[in-house]
Amino acid sequence: MCVFCRCAIFIFLIASSILSVGQRATASAPKALHPISVTEASIFVTRSKAIVRIQMFAEDLILFQGLEPNDQDRISPEDLTRGLADHRQFLLERVTLRDAKGEPIKGEVTDVKPFVIPVDGILSTDMMLHTATYELEFSFSEPPEFLTIQQDMSDENFIIPSEMKLTVHQSGTALNYTESLLPGASTSVRFDWEQGITEDASDAEWETWFSKQREATLGITSYSSVYSFVYIEPNEIRHEILIPLATLKTILPVKSRDASFIEIDEQDPIRALIRDWLRDENPVTINGIRVLPEFSRIDFYGLDLRDFAAQAAEQKVSLASGRIGIILRYRAPDDAVRETTITWEKYYSKMNKIQSIVISYPDRIDRFEFSKHNKAVDNVLQWTCDPTALPQPIKLVPAVLVSPPKLMIPVGSLICLAIAFVSLRISKTSVRLVVSGAAFMLAIAGWRSAGFAIEHPWRRPPELSETQATEIFEKLHQGVYRSLDFGSEDRVYDVLATSVDGTLLEKLYLQLHQSLEMREQSGAVARIQSIKYDSGKQASRPLTTVPWPGFEYSSTWTVAGTVEHWGHIHERQNRFDAVFTIEPRDGNWKITRMDIANQQQIAAKTRLR
C-alpha cells in the first residue's frame, strides 16, 4: 500500500477515535461519518481489453452505500453483504473508460474479493481496517490508441472529495502511468502498440522511444495540461493556447445538453464566451501601443487530432478528453514589431500558472512562466528586437542604360549639296563658283548639327550581358519575396512596388500568396527561409517581343518556407518555372510580367522545436 494511503489510514484512525470518544460522551448527538475516501485503481491494458482492479476500504460502503451502524456501533453482516453487492453497479457507473472519441466503453464486474465479514459485523471505527477488491473488464474491438479514465465516486456535497490513486500499465511494456484523480476529473493515456518498450530497455532505447512518442504527437504529450506558444513575428504577435475542455469548464460557464459531450451547435456560444473572456484581459502592447487581439482560430479537438495547425472537422467533442485551440493575433500598428509586452493577469484553480514557449524572430526560443504566485511585475513578458534583425528596406534597382546606336540624317547638309549641284548650271563662272562653294562649305559645316537621328537600321542596340541580366533579375525577385516580411497587405504593396510595376502589383501579390499557401495548414502563408536559383537565362532578342531595353528572363528556382504552430514546424520546398518580363520604369528596373509555367512540391516534412 502506498505511503499516502497509510498516512490517510493513520489520520482517519486518530480522527475516528476522537469522534468515538465524543459520541460516547454525548450519546444523544448524531453519529458523524468521516468524509475521507481513497480508492486505489490499477488498470492493465491489453490489445483487446482493460482489466481494472479497484481496492476500496469498507468505510466506502458507509460513504457511498448509506450503511449505518447499529446501537452497538457495528455494521451488521447483512448490511455489509448488501453494500458489497450494490457497490458492483456503483463502480460501473462511477468509473468510466472512454475511447478516443469520448464514447464510454461498456464494462462488467468479473470478480470480487470481499473482506471477511465477522458474524457480529464490524465496528464503524474499524471499517478502514478492511479492504475489498473489485475487478472490472472493458473490452475493445481493436487495440486502443487512447483511453480516458474518469471517476465520479463522490458528489459536490462531500466536504473532502473522494480521491482515486490511479496506475495504468500497458501489456508487454515497461510503461506505467500514475495519476491522482478527484471527483469529476479525468486523465487520458496514449498507447503505442507498434513501438513498445520492454523492462530491460537501455537508457538509449528509452531516449529513442520518448523521442518517437514526441514526434508522433508533435510535442503535445499531455492531454490534461495547458499549452501556450507565443510567436513574435516581424509584423505580428501570435499567442496560441491549448486548453483541455475539462479545465475550461472550471473557468467559464460552459453549457451542454449532454453532461459528457459538447455538440456542434453548442460550440459557437462557447466561442463567444472565450472571446469575451480573452478580448480585454491580459493586455499586449506593441511598440508602446495597446493592441487588441484578433481571434483567428477557436477550434474544438478530439484526442485523435495530432496536428492542431490543421483545420479541425466539426464534430461533437468529449468534455472529459476534448481540447480547445485558441489563436490570438496582435498586428503591429506600424511597420514592424520592435518591442512588446505580454501580460497574463487571470488565474484559476485549475490554471494557476501558464508555462509559455516564446519563439521570436529570427530564430530564438525562450521559456516564460506566468503564475499567480508571481509578483505582478514578474507576470509581464518583455521583448525587444535586435535592430539588425528588423526587416531591412528594399532598395530600388537603377536602370543604367547605354544609348542605342543612332543613324544621323544630315538634312541641312543634303540641301546645301543639292544647292551646290544645281548651282553648277549657272552660266556666269564667278557667280557659279561663289554659290556652289558656299553651299558646299555649309554642307560640310552642318553635317552633324543640321539634321535628325533615327535608330540605326543595321546596328543592334547593346544588350545586357548574361551576368548583368541575372543580377538584375535576382535582386528584383528576392525583393518580391522579402516584401512579405512587412506585414499588412497595404505595407506589402508599398514594398512590393520597389520591385514590381504598379499595374502588376495586385496580380503578382495574389500569385505569390497562393504559391506560398499551405492548404493543409488552413491556408497559412509560409515564411520564406531560403531561395535557391537552379537555372536562369536571358531570352535572346529575336525570341522576345519586349521592346529594348526591356528583356525576358526564364528562371527555375526553389523556395523553402515554413509555417509554425503549436511548437512544431511544417517545412515545404516548392520548385517553380516562370518567365519574367523586366523593363525600366522611372529610371529603375521593375518586373512587369510573371508567367508561371510549372510549380511542384519537392519536399515536405514536419519537425519539432
C-alpha positions, 0 to 999 in steps of 0.5 A: 500500500502506498505511503499516502494511503497509510498516512490517510489510514493513520489520520482517519484512525486518530480522527475516528477515535476522537469522534468515538470518544465524543459520541460516547460522551454525548450519546444523544448527538448524531453519529458523524461519518468521516468524509475521507475516501481513497480508492486505489485503481490499477488498470492493465491494458491489453490489445483487446481489453482493460482489466481494472482492479479497484481496492476500496476500504469498507468505510466506502460502503458507509460513504457511498452505500448509506450503511449505518451502524447499529446501537452497538456501533457495528455494521451488521453482516447483512448490511455489509453483504448488501453494500458489497453487492450494490457497490458492483453497479456503483463502480460501473457507473462511477468509473468510466473508460472512454475511447478516443472519441469520448464514447464510454466503453461498456464494462462488467464486474468479473470478480470480487474479493470481499473482506471477511465479514465477522458474524457480529459485523464490524465496528464503524471505527474499524471499517478502514481496517478492511479492504475489498477488491473489485475487478472490472473488464472493458473490452475493445474491438481493436487495440486502443490508441487512447483511453480516458479514465474518469471517476465520479465516486463522490458528489459536490456535497462531500466536504473532502472529495473522494480521491482515486490513486490511479496506475495504468500499465500497458501489456508487454511494456515497461510503461506505467502511468500514475495519476491522482484523480478527484471527483469529476476529473479525468486523465487520458493515456496514449498507447503505442502498440507498434513501438513498445518498450520492454523492462530491460530497455537501455537508457538509449532505447528509452531516449529513442522511444520518448523521442518517437512518442514526441514526434508522433504527437508533435510535442503535445504529450499531455492531454490534461495540461495547458499549452501556450506558444507565443510567436513574435513575428516581424509584423505580428504577435501570435499567442496560441493556447491549448486548453483541455475542455475539462479545465475550461469548464472550471473557468467559464460557464460552459453549457451542454445538453449532454453532461459528457459531450459538447455538440456542434451547435453548442460550440459557437456560444462557447466561442463567444464566451472565450472571446469575451473572456480573452478580448480585454484581459491580459493586455499586449502592447506593441511598440508602446501601443495597446493592441487588441487581439484578433481571434483567428482560430477557436477550434474544438479537438478530439484526442485523435487530432495530432496536428492542431495547425490543421483545420479541425472537422466539426464534430461533437467533442468529449468534455472529459478528453476534448481540447480547445485551440485558441489563436490570438493575433496582435498586428503591429500598428506600424511597420514592424514589431520592435518591442512588446509586452505580454501580460497574463493577469487571470488565474484559476484553480485549475490554471494557476500558472501558464508555462509559455514557449516564446519563439521570436524572430529570427530564430530564438526560443525562450521559456516564460512562466506566468503564475499567480504566485508571481509578483505582478511585475514578474507576470509581464513578458518583455521583448525587444528586437535586435535592430539588425534583425528588423526587416531591412528596406528594399532598395530600388534597382537603377536602370543604367542604360547605354544609348542605342546606336543612332543613324544621323540624317544630315538634312541641312547638309543634303540641301546645301549639296543639292544647292551646290549641284544645281548651282553648277548650271549657272552660266556666269563662272564667278557667280557659279563658283561663289554659290556652289562653294558656299553651299558646299562649305555649309554642307560640310559645316552642318553635317552633324548639327543640321539634321535628325537621328533615327535608330540605326537600321543595321546596328543592334542596340547593346544588350545586357550581358548574361551576368548583368541580366541575372543580377538584375533579375535576382535582386528584383525577385528576392525583393518580391519575396522579402516584401512579405516580411512587412506585414499588412497587405497595404505595407506589402504593396508599398514594398512590393512596388520597389520591385514590381510595376504598379499595374502588376502589383495586385496580380503578382501579390495574389500569385505569390500568396497562393504559391506560398499557401499551405492548404493543409495548414488552413491556408497559412502563408509560409515564411520564406527561409531560403531561395535557391536559383537552379537555372536562369537565362536571358531570352535572346532578342529575336525570341522576345517581343519586349521592346529594348531595353526591356528583356525576358528572363526564364528562371527555375528556382526553389523556395523553402518556407515554413509555417509554425504552430503549436511548437512544431514546424511544417517545412515545404520546398516548392520548385517553380518555372516562370518567365519574367518580363523586366523593363525600366520604369522611372529610371529603375528596373521593375518586373512587369510580367510573371508567367508561371509555367510549372510549380511542384512540391519537392519536399515536405516534412514536419519537425519539432522545436 
